[in-house]
Amino acid sequence: MLMVNTDFVQGKTITQTLGVVKGNTIRAKWFGKDIMAGLRQIVGGELKEYTEMLTEARQESTQRMVEEAESLKADAIINVRFTTCQVMASAAEIMVYGTAVKLK
């Protein structure tokens, strides 16, 4: 599935707009990893446990969005955007959304 963060696809013509598609997930890390990240926060450095969590969440959310677009028989998703929010301590929601389109 072609995904772009622009409102067009270079060299292609959009023939039909199928609608907004989205994918989301809420992720939290295991308590032990949360403690490790907390300790690392004291001494500084990358919080690798959270980087990993957010990377996995982006991948899963993107896959869910693509599946929704495929169910509409879309050729591409344009205007792709990511949002995130903290829903509770150590848990974050990642949402990705865009517009499913048919291309010529």
C-alpha positions, 0 to 999 in steps of 0.5 A: 500500500502506497502511503504519503503525507502529502495530498497527492501522489507524484505522477498519479491522478486521484480518481476517487476518494474513498474516505478517512481510514485509521488505525490505533493501539494503546500500549504499556510496558511491563512493570519491570521495564517501567522501573528500568526506564524510571532509573534511566530517567534519573541518570539520563539517556534514551528510554529504550523501553519506551522507544521500543513500545512506541515503535511497535505501536506505530507499526501496529497502528499503521498495519490496522490503517492499511487493512482498513484501506485494503478493505475499501480496495484503495490504491493509496493513503494520502495525508497520513498523520500520526497522533499520540496521547498518554491515557494513563501512566506508562500507557500511550495511544498511537493513532494514524489516519489518512485518506484512502484513494483510488489512483489512475 
